[in-house]
């Protein structure tokens, strides 16, 4: 990053932010699709049944806990790698 001038750094930062937003939107879309497919089965009403609602809540909670755990493990591995590079 130090080799880039101010304008190049701004452009690079913009690209990084766009990629992060795209990744977040893909993750969110995958979560919605997965939980909908797994939990929603009754299309006779406009609202979710209590069973479907409970399923969706558990599905999202499980997904978020999984993502948090993967992020923590990634951070641990990254810290180990950085420590070993010194």
MARSE-674701 format. One line per field, with one value per residue: residue number from 1; x, y, z of N, C-alpha, C, O, CB in turn. Coordinates in nm, 4 decimals. Glycine has a CB too. Layout:
N
n NUM | ... .
n.c1 X | ... .
n.c2 Y | ... .
n.c3 Z | ... .
ca.c1 X | ... .
ca.c2 Y | ... .
ca.c3 Z | ... .
c.c1 X | ... .
c.c2 Y | ... .
c.c3 Z | ... .
o.c1 X | ... .
o.c2 Y | ... .
o.c3 Z | ... .
cb.c1 X | ... .
cb.c2 Y | ... .
cb.c3 Z | ... .
***
This chain:
86
n 1 | 2 | 3 | 4 | 5 | 6 | 7 | 8 | 9 | 10 | 11 | 12 | 13 | 14 | 15 | 16 | 17 | 18 | 19 | 20 | 21 | 22 | 23 | 24 | 25 | 26 | 27 | 28 | 29 | 30 | 31 | 32 | 33 | 34 | 35 | 36 | 37 | 38 | 39 | 40 | 41 | 42 | 43 | 44 | 45 | 46 | 47 | 48 | 49 | 50 | 51 | 52 | 53 | 54 | 55 | 56 | 57 | 58 | 59 | 60 | 61 | 62 | 63 | 64 | 65 | 66 | 67 | 68 | 69 | 70 | 71 | 72 | 73 | 74 | 75 | 76 | 77 | 78 | 79 | 80 | 81 | 82 | 83 | 84 | 85 | 86 .
n.c1 0.0828 | 0.2032 | 0.3452 | 0.1715 | 0.0284 | -0.1677 | -0.4160 | -0.4272 | -0.4358 | -0.6872 | -0.8518 | -0.7939 | -0.8877 | -1.1584 | -1.2220 | -1.1785 | -1.3783 | -1.6062 | -1.5853 | -1.6115 | -1.8760 | -2.0130 | -1.9497 | -2.0744 | -2.3437 | -2.3830 | -2.3466 | -2.5606 | -2.7764 | -2.7456 | -2.7965 | -3.0666 | -3.1875 | -3.1194 | -3.2392 | -3.5066 | -3.5671 | -3.5243 | -3.7081 | -3.9644 | -4.2746 | -4.5458 | -4.7670 | -5.0169 | -5.0956 | -5.0397 | -4.8573 | -4.5850 | -4.6012 | -4.6044 | -4.4244 | -4.2637 | -4.1579 | -4.0107 | -3.8238 | -3.6897 | -3.5725 | -3.3991 | -3.2397 | -3.1138 | -2.9771 | -2.8047 | -2.6530 | -2.5294 | -2.3794 | -2.2085 | -2.0705 | -1.9441 | -1.7777 | -1.6132 | -1.4894 | -1.3460 | -1.1676 | -1.0290 | -0.9042 | -0.7387 | -0.5676 | -0.4516 | -0.3136 | -0.1293 | 0.0153 | 0.1244 | 0.2827 | 0.4679 | 0.6008 | 0.7692 .
n.c2 -0.1198 | 0.1172 | 0.1859 | 0.2992 | 0.5979 | 0.8750 | 0.8947 | 0.6424 | 0.4815 | 0.5541 | 0.4597 | 0.1880 | 0.1342 | 0.1840 | -0.0253 | -0.2438 | -0.1964 | -0.2235 | -0.4939 | -0.6102 | -0.5357 | -0.6693 | -0.9356 | -0.9478 | -0.9106 | -1.1398 | -1.3372 | -1.2751 | -1.3160 | -1.5910 | -1.6886 | -1.6134 | -1.7608 | -2.0263 | -2.0559 | -2.0013 | -2.2085 | -2.4335 | -2.3937 | -2.2854 | -2.3977 | -2.3883 | -2.2449 | -2.1407 | -1.9242 | -1.5705 | -1.5108 | -1.6355 | -1.9570 | -2.0473 | -2.2523 | -2.2356 | -1.9789 | -2.0133 | -2.1972 | -2.0441 | -1.8500 | -2.0107 | -2.1107 | -1.8792 | -1.7937 | -2.0096 | -1.9993 | -1.7458 | -1.7862 | -1.9847 | -1.8432 | -1.6523 | -1.8155 | -1.9305 | -1.6969 | -1.6266 | -1.8430 | -1.8093 | -1.5662 | -1.6446 | -1.8269 | -1.6543 | -1.4805 | -1.6610 | -1.7256 | -1.4742 | -1.4375 | -1.6446 | -1.5586 | -1.3626 .
n.c3 0.0000 | 0.0635 | -0.1600 | -0.3315 | -0.4669 | -0.3341 | -0.4777 | -0.6007 | -0.3744 | -0.2736 | -0.4798 | -0.4653 | -0.2060 | -0.2469 | -0.4239 | -0.2533 | -0.0602 | -0.2222 | -0.2923 | -0.0384 | 0.0225 | -0.1802 | -0.1122 | 0.1402 | 0.0657 | -0.0892 | 0.1050 | 0.2782 | 0.1041 | 0.0537 | 0.3109 | 0.3497 | 0.1414 | 0.2144 | 0.4731 | 0.4114 | 0.2289 | 0.3923 | 0.6001 | 0.5354 | 0.4410 | 0.4200 | 0.2174 | 0.2280 | 0.3738 | 0.4388 | 0.6314 | 0.8364 | 0.9889 | 1.3384 | 1.3803 | 1.1488 | 1.1853 | 1.4217 | 1.3276 | 1.1317 | 1.2966 | 1.4521 | 1.2463 | 1.1396 | 1.3686 | 1.4128 | 1.1761 | 1.2044 | 1.4397 | 1.3479 | 1.1465 | 1.3050 | 1.4570 | 1.2587 | 1.1683 | 1.4005 | 1.4201 | 1.1811 | 1.2353 | 1.4493 | 1.3162 | 1.1329 | 1.3048 | 1.4130 | 1.1812 | 1.1184 | 1.3447 | 1.3163 | 1.0918 | 1.1734 .
ca.c1 0.0000 | 0.2898 | 0.3982 | 0.0663 | 0.0068 | -0.2958 | -0.5296 | -0.4280 | -0.4815 | -0.8319 | -0.9130 | -0.7788 | -0.9807 | -1.2931 | -1.2371 | -1.1897 | -1.5118 | -1.7040 | -1.5756 | -1.6686 | -2.0216 | -2.0586 | -1.9394 | -2.1792 | -2.4735 | -2.3896 | -2.3655 | -2.6979 | -2.8656 | -2.7340 | -2.8652 | -3.2113 | -3.2270 | -3.1079 | -3.3403 | -3.6382 | -3.5826 | -3.5313 | -3.8101 | -4.0973 | -4.3385 | -4.6899 | -4.7920 | -5.1606 | -5.1197 | -4.9425 | -4.7595 | -4.5201 | -4.6590 | -4.5142 | -4.3172 | -4.1741 | -4.0895 | -3.9103 | -3.7210 | -3.6116 | -3.4906 | -3.2910 | -3.1535 | -3.0296 | -2.8889 | -2.7018 | -2.5683 | -2.4488 | -2.2813 | -2.1103 | -1.9887 | -1.8618 | -1.6761 | -1.5191 | -1.4120 | -1.2526 | -1.0630 | -0.9488 | -0.8210 | -0.6356 | -0.4717 | -0.3810 | -0.2204 | -0.0210 | 0.0949 | 0.2009 | 0.3818 | 0.5700 | 0.6736 | 0.8653 .
ca.c2 0.0000 | 0.2343 | 0.2192 | 0.3659 | 0.7389 | 0.9009 | 0.8604 | 0.4967 | 0.4251 | 0.5753 | 0.3668 | 0.0546 | 0.1264 | 0.1761 | -0.1621 | -0.3312 | -0.1749 | -0.2827 | -0.6394 | -0.6447 | -0.5228 | -0.7795 | -1.0573 | -0.9418 | -0.9321 | -1.2817 | -1.4103 | -1.2495 | -1.3835 | -1.7345 | -1.7139 | -1.6044 | -1.8752 | -2.1503 | -2.0624 | -2.0100 | -2.3434 | -2.5301 | -2.3686 | -2.2427 | -2.5029 | -2.3648 | -2.1260 | -2.1128 | -1.7986 | -1.4648 | -1.5019 | -1.7605 | -2.0278 | -2.0382 | -2.3500 | -2.1781 | -1.8653 | -2.0701 | -2.2579 | -1.9360 | -1.7910 | -2.1052 | -2.1180 | -1.7594 | -1.7952 | -2.1106 | -1.9466 | -1.6370 | -1.8451 | -2.0522 | -1.7394 | -1.5948 | -1.9149 | -1.9383 | -1.5725 | -1.6353 | -1.9388 | -1.7450 | -1.4674 | -1.7187 | -1.8789 | -1.5400 | -1.4350 | -1.7606 | -1.7077 | -1.3505 | -1.4611 | -1.7315 | -1.4875 | -1.2695 .
ca.c3 0.0000 | 0.0726 | -0.2913 | -0.4081 | -0.4340 | -0.2674 | -0.5649 | -0.6163 | -0.2467 | -0.2677 | -0.5750 | -0.4081 | -0.0929 | -0.3037 | -0.4738 | -0.1362 | -0.0032 | -0.3143 | -0.2771 | 0.0914 | 0.0120 | -0.2658 | -0.0315 | 0.2419 | 0.0009 | -0.1273 | 0.2298 | 0.3221 | 0.0094 | 0.0799 | 0.4375 | 0.3252 | 0.0576 | 0.2915 | 0.5794 | 0.3481 | 0.1741 | 0.5015 | 0.7024 | 0.4897 | 0.3625 | 0.4128 | 0.1375 | 0.2296 | 0.4458 | 0.4095 | 0.7399 | 0.8760 | 1.1030 | 1.4538 | 1.3572 | 1.0485 | 1.2461 | 1.5121 | 1.2431 | 1.0714 | 1.4030 | 1.4823 | 1.1277 | 1.1333 | 1.4850 | 1.3859 | 1.0703 | 1.2593 | 1.5314 | 1.2637 | 1.0837 | 1.4108 | 1.4923 | 1.1472 | 1.1726 | 1.5127 | 1.3819 | 1.0779 | 1.3037 | 1.5230 | 1.2200 | 1.0768 | 1.4070 | 1.4164 | 1.0610 | 1.1327 | 1.4499 | 1.2596 | 0.9874 | 1.2369 .
c.c1 0.0866 | 0.3430 | 0.2959 | 0.0580 | -0.1337 | -0.4163 | -0.5409 | -0.4757 | -0.6325 | -0.9049 | -0.9075 | -0.8773 | -1.1247 | -1.3208 | -1.2558 | -1.3291 | -1.6202 | -1.7040 | -1.6377 | -1.8213 | -2.0794 | -2.0569 | -2.0481 | -2.3157 | -2.4907 | -2.4154 | -2.5090 | -2.7978 | -2.8643 | -2.8072 | -3.0166 | -3.2590 | -3.2263 | -3.2198 | -3.4812 | -3.6638 | -3.6016 | -3.6552 | -3.9511 | -4.1568 | -4.4887 | -4.7158 | -4.9405 | -5.1942 | -5.0106 | -4.8317 | -4.6974 | -4.5992 | -4.5604 | -4.3977 | -4.2150 | -4.0927 | -3.9797 | -3.7940 | -3.6303 | -3.5207 | -3.3731 | -3.1904 | -3.0596 | -2.9311 | -2.7722 | -2.6023 | -2.4751 | -2.3433 | -2.1707 | -2.0150 | -1.8941 | -1.7466 | -1.5700 | -1.4304 | -1.3079 | -1.1377 | -0.9704 | -0.8539 | -0.7077 | -0.5270 | -0.3878 | -0.2775 | -0.1021 | 0.0721 | 0.1828 | 0.3120 | 0.4983 | 0.6539 | 0.7790 | 0.9968 .
c.c2 0.1251 | 0.2771 | 0.2923 | 0.5124 | 0.7556 | 0.8599 | 0.7104 | 0.4285 | 0.4388 | 0.4776 | 0.2240 | 0.0341 | 0.1124 | 0.0345 | -0.2614 | -0.3192 | -0.2357 | -0.4347 | -0.6833 | -0.6381 | -0.6369 | -0.9115 | -1.0620 | -0.9705 | -1.0780 | -1.3671 | -1.3967 | -1.3227 | -1.5348 | -1.7726 | -1.7141 | -1.7257 | -2.0046 | -2.1615 | -2.0712 | -2.1517 | -2.4467 | -2.5157 | -2.3417 | -2.3495 | -2.4804 | -2.2333 | -2.0911 | -1.9842 | -1.6979 | -1.4591 | -1.6383 | -1.8261 | -2.0160 | -2.1367 | -2.2951 | -2.0631 | -1.9125 | -2.1304 | -2.1509 | -1.8721 | -1.8816 | -2.1121 | -1.9982 | -1.7547 | -1.8921 | -2.0607 | -1.8383 | -1.6892 | -1.9148 | -1.9498 | -1.6761 | -1.6888 | -1.9273 | -1.8137 | -1.5748 | -1.7296 | -1.8799 | -1.6440 | -1.5349 | -1.7686 | -1.7668 | -1.4861 | -1.5318 | -1.7435 | -1.5835 | -1.3662 | -1.5450 | -1.6630 | -1.3938 | -1.3333 .
c.c3 0.0000 | -0.0630 | -0.3780 | -0.3689 | -0.3755 | -0.3498 | -0.5819 | -0.4885 | -0.2328 | -0.3603 | -0.5226 | -0.2927 | -0.1420 | -0.3560 | -0.3594 | -0.0755 | -0.0908 | -0.3019 | -0.1456 | 0.0866 | -0.0718 | -0.1882 | 0.0754 | 0.1806 | -0.0418 | -0.0034 | 0.2799 | 0.2328 | 0.0317 | 0.2085 | 0.4181 | 0.2466 | 0.1374 | 0.3959 | 0.5208 | 0.2987 | 0.2847 | 0.5885 | 0.6507 | 0.3990 | 0.3429 | 0.3394 | 0.1312 | 0.3043 | 0.4089 | 0.5135 | 0.7677 | 0.9887 | 1.2189 | 1.4386 | 1.2580 | 1.1074 | 1.3409 | 1.4353 | 1.1823 | 1.1770 | 1.4389 | 1.3682 | 1.1220 | 1.2496 | 1.4630 | 1.2804 | 1.1235 | 1.3567 | 1.4533 | 1.2000 | 1.1845 | 1.4471 | 1.3823 | 1.1461 | 1.2828 | 1.4793 | 1.2753 | 1.1414 | 1.3809 | 1.4283 | 1.1587 | 1.1763 | 1.4197 | 1.2977 | 1.0717 | 1.2372 | 1.3964 | 1.1527 | 1.0456 | 1.2614 .
o.c1 0.0483 | 0.3821 | 0.3296 | 0.0778 | -0.2097 | -0.5087 | -0.6512 | -0.5479 | -0.6991 | -1.0071 | -1.0041 | -0.9421 | -1.2033 | -1.4295 | -1.3389 | -1.3915 | -1.7162 | -1.8101 | -1.7092 | -1.8887 | -2.1829 | -2.1512 | -2.1075 | -2.3947 | -2.6002 | -2.4971 | -2.5712 | -2.8926 | -2.9691 | -2.8724 | -3.0858 | -3.3602 | -3.3205 | -3.2865 | -3.5663 | -3.7701 | -3.6848 | -3.7030 | -4.0482 | -4.0997 | -4.5512 | -4.6900 | -4.9847 | -5.3085 | -4.9053 | -4.7234 | -4.7503 | -4.6569 | -4.4450 | -4.2855 | -4.0944 | -3.9727 | -3.8692 | -3.6784 | -3.5081 | -3.4044 | -3.2605 | -3.0697 | -2.9393 | -2.8154 | -2.6567 | -2.4814 | -2.3560 | -2.2299 | -2.0532 | -1.8934 | -1.7780 | -1.6328 | -1.4506 | -1.3095 | -1.1947 | -1.0221 | -0.8489 | -0.7365 | -0.5939 | -0.4081 | -0.2679 | -0.1666 | 0.0121 | 0.1943 | 0.3012 | 0.4221 | 0.6142 | 0.7664 | 0.8690 | 1.0878 .
o.c2 0.2275 | 0.3926 | 0.3416 | 0.5477 | 0.6590 | 0.7973 | 0.6558 | 0.3290 | 0.3466 | 0.4201 | 0.1487 | -0.0702 | 0.0370 | -0.0194 | -0.3519 | -0.4203 | -0.2933 | -0.4973 | -0.7834 | -0.7257 | -0.6938 | -0.9901 | -1.1671 | -1.0461 | -1.1334 | -1.4591 | -1.4953 | -1.3841 | -1.5993 | -1.8768 | -1.8046 | -1.7865 | -2.0835 | -2.2645 | -2.1415 | -2.2084 | -2.5367 | -2.6141 | -2.3739 | -2.3867 | -2.5455 | -2.1251 | -2.0207 | -1.9387 | -1.7335 | -1.4077 | -1.7421 | -1.7578 | -1.9784 | -2.1072 | -2.3064 | -2.0518 | -1.8583 | -2.1155 | -2.1658 | -1.8433 | -1.8343 | -2.1185 | -2.0143 | -1.7166 | -1.8599 | -2.0786 | -1.8378 | -1.6414 | -1.9050 | -1.9688 | -1.6494 | -1.6454 | -1.9338 | -1.8240 | -1.5307 | -1.6984 | -1.8987 | -1.6373 | -1.4879 | -1.7543 | -1.7830 | -1.4500 | -1.4887 | -1.7468 | -1.5872 | -1.3141 | -1.5185 | -1.7052 | -1.3503 | -1.2690 .
o.c3 -0.0567 | -0.0801 | -0.4857 | -0.2527 | -0.3687 | -0.2980 | -0.5783 | -0.4942 | -0.1858 | -0.3230 | -0.5340 | -0.2830 | -0.0846 | -0.3352 | -0.3676 | -0.0429 | -0.0394 | -0.3010 | -0.1415 | 0.1409 | -0.0372 | -0.1970 | 0.0992 | 0.2372 | -0.0316 | -0.0071 | 0.3193 | 0.2819 | 0.0290 | 0.2144 | 0.4647 | 0.2816 | 0.1298 | 0.4054 | 0.5753 | 0.3238 | 0.2728 | 0.6450 | 0.7192 | 0.2965 | 0.2592 | 0.3921 | 0.0403 | 0.2998 | 0.3560 | 0.4858 | 0.7279 | 1.0733 | 1.1985 | 1.4797 | 1.2797 | 1.0822 | 1.3408 | 1.4748 | 1.1815 | 1.1491 | 1.4542 | 1.3915 | 1.1019 | 1.2321 | 1.4912 | 1.2952 | 1.0924 | 1.3562 | 1.4885 | 1.2005 | 1.1536 | 1.4653 | 1.4114 | 1.1252 | 1.2629 | 1.5077 | 1.2797 | 1.1050 | 1.3782 | 1.4567 | 1.1358 | 1.1369 | 1.4354 | 1.3129 | 1.0381 | 1.2196 | 1.4285 | 1.1260 | 0.9738 | 1.3138 .
cb.c1 -0.0939 | 0.4050 | 0.4446 | -0.0696 | 0.0256 | -0.3070 | -0.5152 | -0.2879 | -0.4112 | -0.8666 | -0.8432 | -0.6341 | -0.9672 | -1.3103 | -1.1153 | -1.0816 | -1.5381 | -1.6736 | -1.4289 | -1.6143 | -2.0598 | -1.9695 | -1.8012 | -2.1797 | -2.4881 | -2.2579 | -2.2674 | -2.7273 | -2.8246 | -2.5861 | -2.8254 | -3.2462 | -3.1333 | -2.9704 | -3.3291 | -3.6494 | -3.4612 | -3.4101 | -3.7682 | -4.0897 | -4.3159 | -4.7532 | -4.7377 | -5.2351 | -5.1232 | -5.0123 | -4.8252 | -4.3735 | -4.6895 | -4.5914 | -4.3754 | -4.2542 | -4.1894 | -3.9733 | -3.7859 | -3.7054 | -3.5760 | -3.3482 | -3.2383 | -3.1165 | -2.9679 | -2.7670 | -2.6535 | -2.5385 | -2.3493 | -2.1814 | -2.0776 | -1.9474 | -1.7420 | -1.5946 | -1.5043 | -1.3250 | -1.1262 | -1.0390 | -0.9064 | -0.6980 | -0.5440 | -0.4809 | -0.2926 | -0.0784 | 0.0045 | 0.1076 | 0.3162 | 0.5059 | 0.5767 | 0.8119 .
cb.c2 0.0004 | 0.2064 | 0.0936 | 0.2969 | 0.8294 | 1.0461 | 0.9275 | 0.4459 | 0.4943 | 0.7208 | 0.3757 | 0.0329 | 0.2512 | 0.2800 | -0.2017 | -0.2962 | -0.0257 | -0.2413 | -0.6853 | -0.5508 | -0.3861 | -0.7906 | -1.0664 | -0.8045 | -0.8397 | -1.3265 | -1.3605 | -1.0983 | -1.3508 | -1.7755 | -1.6086 | -1.4744 | -1.8883 | -2.1575 | -1.9396 | -1.9099 | -2.3803 | -2.5175 | -2.2540 | -2.1063 | -2.6362 | -2.3621 | -2.1457 | -2.2287 | -1.8222 | -1.3300 | -1.4464 | -1.7351 | -2.1792 | -2.0661 | -2.4833 | -2.1293 | -1.7762 | -2.1760 | -2.3419 | -1.8292 | -1.7642 | -2.2448 | -2.1250 | -1.6331 | -1.8343 | -2.2427 | -1.8915 | -1.5349 | -1.9447 | -2.1356 | -1.6320 | -1.5650 | -2.0517 | -1.9531 | -1.4534 | -1.6825 | -2.0695 | -1.6764 | -1.3824 | -1.8373 | -1.9563 | -1.4294 | -1.4203 | -1.9031 | -1.6981 | -1.2343 | -1.5315 | -1.8537 | -1.4090 | -1.2170 .
cb.c3 0.1208 | 0.1657 | -0.3614 | -0.3862 | -0.5603 | -0.2339 | -0.7022 | -0.6539 | -0.1285 | -0.3056 | -0.7114 | -0.3596 | -0.0031 | -0.4175 | -0.5579 | -0.0307 | 0.0157 | -0.4600 | -0.2845 | 0.2007 | -0.0498 | -0.3926 | 0.0339 | 0.3105 | -0.1210 | -0.1978 | 0.3363 | 0.3218 | -0.1357 | 0.0891 | 0.5422 | 0.2491 | -0.0634 | 0.3604 | 0.6717 | 0.2316 | 0.0888 | 0.5868 | 0.7839 | 0.4152 | 0.4291 | 0.5552 | -0.0023 | 0.2922 | 0.6006 | 0.4017 | 0.8674 | 0.9200 | 1.0685 | 1.5855 | 1.3054 | 0.9269 | 1.3208 | 1.6019 | 1.1318 | 1.0081 | 1.5277 | 1.5100 | 0.9993 | 1.1333 | 1.6117 | 1.3392 | 0.9566 | 1.3291 | 1.6275 | 1.1542 | 1.0205 | 1.5350 | 1.5178 | 1.0121 | 1.1919 | 1.6400 | 1.3303 | 0.9733 | 1.3987 | 1.5992 | 1.1104 | 1.0379 | 1.5422 | 1.4177 | 0.9385 | 1.1715 | 1.5711 | 1.2019 | 0.9006 | 1.3669 .
***
